[in-house]
Each structure stands twice: as C-alpha cells, then as structure tokens.
Amino acid sequence: MARSDWKGLSEDIWHALGRLRIGLGASLVLLALVFRVQDNLSLCALLVFFTVGFVGVNTAGLVCSSRCARLVEFGSMVFGLGAISCLVLATGGPHGPLSSLFLIPILTYGFRSGPRVAYLSAAVNSMALVVMLAHSPEGSFSTRHPLGPFVVIGLMWLEAYAVDMVVRHIVLQREELMQLAQQDPLTGLLNRRSLYQLLSHLITKEREFAVILVDLDRFKAVNDEHGHLFGDEVLRRVAEAMQCTVREGDVAARYGGDEFAVAVRGGRGEGERVMLRLQEAVATVSRDMRVDVGLSGGVAVWPSDGATLEELLQEADRRLYRAKELKCRNQADLGIVG
C-alpha cells in the first residue's frame, strides 16, 4: 500500500483535530505567560503574530471546503512552526525545556493529511532545531535536560514512522470494509448494490451499454442431490469462469442466489456475443464438475430498452424468464432473447 493511498479522515475527525490545534495555540500563549516571554519584546511580538495566524488558519479550516485543505495545512504548518520556534528560543533554545514542542505538529499533520506530510513536518522541524542548535552558544548536546535536541530530532522521525504505520493500518482496514461492502462474499464478484451503482454511473455517461441477466438452469437439483456446500462450490466456479470470460472493461456481478449480471460495453450485438461465451463457460464448468447445469439469459440495452435503471433491469429480467420458458418448451436452443 502506497502512502499516497491516504484519503484523509471523516469530517468529524478533521474538525476535532482542527479544534485541538486551536486549543494548542491557546496553550502556547499560556506557556509564554508562564515562562515570561514578555521579557523579550521582539520574540513576544513574533510569538503573538505566529500564534494568531496559527489559530486563524485552523479556525478557517473548520468552515472552508475540503478544496482548501492543502492551503489550510500549509498555512498551519508555517504559522505553527513560527510560534513553536519563538517559544523555544525564548525559553532556552534547543537545550531548553520546551524543545519537545516540535513533536506535536507531526501527529496532527500526519493524521489529517497523511504520512508524507508527517515526514515533511519531521524534516522541517528537524531543520529548524538544527538551525537553532547551530546558532546556540553551546553549539552541542547538553546534558542539562535529558530530552536534548538530538533526542527530540530522533523522536520526531520515530513519531512520523509511527504515524505512517497507523495510517497504513487504517487504510488497510478501510479497504477491507469497502471490499466487504462492494463484493459478494461467496463469489468475490460485485454485489447487487455495487452493480446498481455501476449501472447508474454508466447511465450518467450517456453511452450505450448492455446488461445481461443470467440464471443457472437446474441448479436447485444440484443443491438437492449434492448439498448446499457443493452448490456453493458450483457458484464459485461459475463466477470464476464468468470473470475469465467477460471482456476487459465488462463487469460481472452476483445478482442474487444463482442469478448473475454482466455490464457490457457496446450494444445488443456485443451483449449477445458475451452471452454466448458465458453459456460455453458454464457448460465447461458443468462438464468438469459432473453436474447438469446450464445458463439462460436476457440482454437489455440502454437506452433503447429502458431509459432508467429500473426499466432496463425489468426488461432484462423479462427476457431472461422468457428464455427459460422457451427452453422448457424446447422452443429455443440458445437462452438469448435480444
């Protein structure tokens, strides 16, 4: 999983982290009062400027649209770095007790914008601390405070790595949940809900496409004779055969029970040709598994057979059951009604 797979958090968590940052900005002011930053008027003025900017940008982030998220994060990072740097400089510099404040932004930036931003924040904060250290009168590691600047830098990168690992886990869990929501658990094909979403999307593109609804013939007899576990295996094998048979760009789905559906690029001719290949694939599965199942289907084309999704599926369903009736009466050799 690439770090770029991070899609951000829900609006509620985004706003909660934004409010947390506003609270952190107010805490910086309290820290400034506790450590009497007002003794250094220039640093005090800069601290006020950066803190007001930090709080203002994050307040704006609570009300602006998601399109402004990157701008909000950039502004927050700049003002936040300035505010923390001023407070650290005014309280002893990189060897002072507040150098660990550089650890805070990595967490919020990482969870709001992803691991890349967490590493970027660690890099920028590390550079700021190194610059402070280079201009420090001591110029090296101090043992006056156990959490020295080099320890803080190491902890920043360790924190960024931890954020990366947590985000990877969140993304993996999210993908698994999405897969469960979109796929049929038995066959691995799209489920009916996902099929409806796909077909609705195809309708909005206003390009001709065909829908094939198919039903396994004599499948109930397989379940009655061999049991439902064997029947499930037949369904899985049929689904695999369908997946291998459909063309690139076409999509197979389990419609329910022993019914399947395929969305086909193109018109009626393409739909009927795919239907023939599906029948051949199911016949192969039937021979391999030594069962007597076949495939009947109905092809409907948008928009000629139905302007809406409901009309289209109803027409495909009507043609499917007409094909099954014709088979039962031995009036059709192929289960296609176009």
C-alpha positions in Angstrom: 0.0 0.0 0.0 1.5 3.3 -1.0 1.5 6.3 1.3 -0.4 8.2 -1.4 -3.4 5.9 -0.8 -4.3 8.0 2.3 -7.6 9.8 1.6 -8.0 11.7 4.8 -10.3 11.4 7.7 -14.0 11.9 8.1 -15.3 15.5 8.5 -15.9 15.0 12.3 -12.4 13.8 13.0 -11.0 16.5 10.7 -12.8 19.2 12.7 -11.9 17.6 16.0 -8.2 17.8 15.1 -8.7 21.4 13.9 -10.2 22.3 17.3 -7.3 20.5 19.0 -4.9 22.7 17.1 -6.8 25.8 18.2 -6.5 24.6 21.8 -2.8 24.1 21.3 -2.4 27.6 20.0 -4.1 28.9 23.2 -1.8 26.7 25.2 1.2 28.4 23.5 0.0 31.7 24.8 -0.3 30.3 28.4 3.2 28.8 28.1 4.5 32.2 27.0 3.0 33.8 30.1 4.3 31.1 32.4 7.9 31.4 31.0 7.7 35.2 30.9 8.4 35.6 27.2 7.3 39.2 27.5 10.9 39.9 28.8 12.0 39.6 25.2 9.7 42.0 23.3 10.7 41.1 19.8 10.2 37.4 20.4 6.9 38.2 22.2 5.7 40.2 19.1 6.7 37.4 16.8 5.0 34.8 19.0 1.8 36.7 19.1 1.9 37.1 15.3 2.5 33.4 14.6 0.0 32.2 17.2 -2.8 34.5 15.9 -2.0 33.3 12.4 -2.0 29.6 13.5 -5.3 29.9 15.3 -6.8 31.9 12.5 -5.8 29.5 9.8 -7.1 26.5 11.7 -10.4 28.3 12.5 -10.8 29.0 8.8 -10.2 25.3 8.2 -13.3 24.4 10.2 -15.6 26.3 7.9 -13.9 26.2 4.5 -14.5 23.4 1.9 -12.2 20.4 1.5 -10.7 22.0 -1.6 -8.9 24.4 0.8 -7.5 21.6 2.9 -3.9 21.8 1.4 -3.8 25.6 1.8 -5.0 25.3 5.4 -2.4 22.7 6.2 0.4 24.7 4.6 -0.6 27.9 6.5 -1.0 26.0 9.7 2.5 24.4 9.3 4.1 27.8 8.6 2.5 29.6 11.5 2.8 26.7 13.9 6.5 26.3 13.2 7.0 30.0 13.7 5.1 30.0 17.0 6.9 27.0 18.4 10.3 28.3 17.3 9.7 31.6 19.0 8.6 30.0 22.2 11.6 27.5 22.2 14.0 30.4 21.5 12.6 32.4 24.3 12.8 29.6 26.9 16.4 28.4 26.5 16.7 27.5 22.8 17.2 23.9 21.6 18.6 22.9 25.0 15.6 24.4 26.8 12.7 22.6 28.4 10.2 23.3 25.6 12.2 21.9 22.6 9.9 18.8 22.7 7.0 21.0 21.4 8.4 20.3 17.9 6.9 16.8 18.4 3.3 18.0 18.5 2.7 19.0 14.9 3.8 15.7 13.4 0.9 13.9 14.9 -1.9 16.2 13.8 -0.4 16.9 10.3 0.1 13.1 9.8 -3.4 12.1 10.7 -5.0 15.0 8.8 -3.0 14.8 5.6 -1.2 11.5 5.6 2.3 10.1 6.3 4.0 12.2 3.6 3.0 15.3 5.5 4.1 13.7 8.8 7.6 13.1 7.3 7.7 16.6 5.8 6.8 18.1 9.2 9.5 16.0 10.8 12.0 17.2 8.2 11.1 20.9 8.6 11.0 20.8 12.4 14.4 18.9 12.4 15.9 21.6 10.2 14.5 24.3 12.5 16.0 22.6 15.5 19.4 22.1 13.8 19.5 25.8 12.8 18.8 26.8 16.4 21.5 24.4 17.6 24.0 25.9 15.1 23.4 29.3 16.4 23.3 28.2 20.0 26.1 29.5 22.2 26.7 25.9 23.4 26.5 24.5 19.9 26.4 20.9 21.0 24.4 18.4 23.0 23.7 19.5 26.5 23.1 17.2 29.5 21.2 19.8 31.4 18.0 18.4 30.1 17.6 14.7 29.3 15.4 15.5 26.3 18.2 17.2 24.3 17.8 18.5 20.7 19.2 15.3 19.1 16.9 13.1 21.1 14.0 15.4 20.0 15.0 15.0 16.4 15.2 11.3 16.7 11.8 11.2 18.4 10.3 13.3 15.6 11.3 10.8 12.9 10.2 7.9 15.1 6.8 9.6 15.6 6.5 10.2 11.8 7.2 6.5 11.2 4.6 5.5 13.9 2.0 7.7 12.2 2.9 6.0 8.9 2.3 2.6 10.4 -1.0 3.6 12.0 -2.2 5.2 8.7 -1.3 2.1 6.8 -3.4 0.0 9.2 -6.3 2.4 8.9 -6.2 2.4 5.1 -5.9 -1.4 5.1 -9.0 -1.7 7.3 -10.9 0.8 5.2 -10.1 -1.1 2.0 -11.2 -4.4 3.7 -14.5 -2.8 4.8 -15.1 -1.3 1.3 -14.4 -4.7 -0.2 -16.9 -6.3 2.1 -19.5 -3.6 1.2 -18.9 -4.0 -2.6 -18.3 -7.6 -3.1 -20.3 -10.8 -2.8 -18.6 -12.8 -0.1 -19.2 -16.2 -1.7 -18.0 -15.5 -5.3 -15.9 -12.3 -5.0 -17.9 -10.6 -7.7 -19.6 -7.3 -7.2 -22.8 -7.5 -5.2 -26.2 -6.2 -6.3 -25.7 -2.8 -4.6 -22.4 -2.2 -6.4 -23.9 -3.3 -9.7 -26.7 -0.7 -9.3 -24.1 2.0 -8.6 -22.1 1.0 -11.6 -25.1 1.0 -13.9 -26.3 4.3 -12.6 -22.8 5.7 -13.3 -22.9 4.3 -16.9 -26.2 6.0 -17.5 -24.8 9.3 -16.4 -22.1 8.9 -19.0 -24.8 8.6 -21.7 -23.0 5.9 -23.7 -24.8 2.8 -25.0 -24.2 -0.3 -22.9 -25.9 -3.7 -22.4 -26.9 -5.5 -19.3 -27.1 -9.3 -19.3 -29.1 -11.1 -16.5 -28.4 -14.8 -16.4 -29.8 -17.6 -14.3 -28.4 -21.1 -13.8 -30.7 -23.8 -15.2 -31.4 -26.9 -12.9 -29.2 -25.5 -10.1 -31.9 -26.4 -7.5 -31.4 -30.1 -8.4 -27.7 -29.8 -7.8 -28.3 -28.5 -4.3 -30.9 -31.2 -3.6 -28.7 -34.0 -4.8 -25.2 -32.9 -3.6 -25.9 -30.4 -0.8 -25.5 -26.7 -0.4 -21.8 -26.8 0.2 -21.3 -28.4 -3.2 -23.8 -25.9 -4.6 -21.7 -23.1 -3.3 -18.6 -24.5 -4.9 -20.5 -24.6 -8.2 -21.4 -21.0 -7.8 -17.8 -20.1 -7.1 -16.6 -22.0 -10.2 -19.2 -20.4 -12.4 -18.2 -16.9 -11.0 -14.6 -17.6 -11.8 -15.5 -18.8 -15.3 -17.6 -15.7 -15.9 -14.8 -13.4 -14.7 -12.4 -15.1 -17.1 -14.9 -14.9 -20.0 -16.0 -11.3 -19.9 -14.0 -8.8 -21.9 -11.7 -6.2 -20.3 -13.9 -3.3 -19.3 -17.0 -5.5 -18.8 -18.1 -6.2 -15.2 -19.7 -9.3 -13.8 -21.8 -9.3 -10.6 -23.8 -11.7 -8.5 -27.4 -10.6 -8.7 -28.7 -13.0 -6.0 -29.0 -16.7 -5.5 -28.0 -18.4 -8.7 -28.5 -15.2 -10.8 -25.7 -13.2 -12.2 -25.4 -10.0 -14.2 -22.8 -8.6 -16.6 -22.5 -4.9 -17.7 -21.2 -4.9 -21.3 -19.6 -2.1 -23.2 -21.5 -1.7 -26.5 -24.9 -2.6 -27.8 -27.1 -5.6 -28.4 -24.6 -7.5 -30.6 -21.8 -7.2 -28.1 -24.2 -8.3 -25.3 -25.3 -11.4 -27.2 -21.8 -12.4 -28.1 -20.7 -12.2 -24.4 -23.8 -14.2 -23.5 -22.8 -17.0 -25.8 -19.4 -17.1 -24.3 -20.9 -17.2 -20.8 -23.0 -20.2 -21.8 -19.9 -22.0 -23.1 -18.0 -21.2 -19.9 -20.8 -22.6 -17.8 -21.1 -25.7 -19.9 -17.3 -26.3 -19.3 -17.9 -25.9 -15.5 -20.8 -28.4 -15.8 -18.6 -31.0 -17.5 -15.7 -30.5 -15.1 -17.8 -30.8 -12.0 -20.1 -33.6 -13.5 -23.3 -31.7 -12.9 -26.2 -30.9 -15.2 -26.4 -27.1 -15.2 -26.9 -24.6 -18.0 -27.4 -20.9 -18.4 -30.3 -18.8 -19.6 -30.1 -15.1 -20.0 -31.7 -11.9 -21.2 -30.0 -8.9 -22.8 -31.3 -5.4 -22.5 -29.6 -2.3 -23.9 -29.6 1.3 -22.6 -31.3 3.5 -23.7 -33.3 1.6 -26.3 -34.8 -0.9 -23.9 -35.2 1.4 -20.9 -34.4 5.0 -20.1 -34.0 4.4 -16.4 -32.1 1.7 -14.4 -35.3 0.2 -13.2 -36.8 -0.1 -16.7 -33.6 -1.5 -18.0 -33.3 -4.3 -15.4 -37.0 -5.1 -15.7 -36.6 -5.6 -19.4 -33.5 -7.8 -19.0 -35.4 -9.8 -16.3 -38.4 -10.2 -18.6 -36.2 -11.5 -21.4 -34.4 -13.9 -19.0 -37.6 -15.6 -17.9 -38.9 -15.7 -21.4 -35.7 -17.5 -22.4 -36.2 -20.0 -19.6 -39.8 -20.7 -20.6 -38.7 -21.3 -24.2 -36.1 -23.7 -23.0 -38.6 -25.6 -21.0 -40.8 -25.9 -24.1 -37.8 -26.9 -26.3 -38.6 -23.9 -28.5 -35.1 -22.4 -28.3 -31.7 -23.9 -28.5 -30.0 -20.8 -27.0 -31.1 -18.9 -24.0 -30.9 -15.5 -25.6 -33.7 -13.1 -26.3 -32.5 -9.9 -27.8 
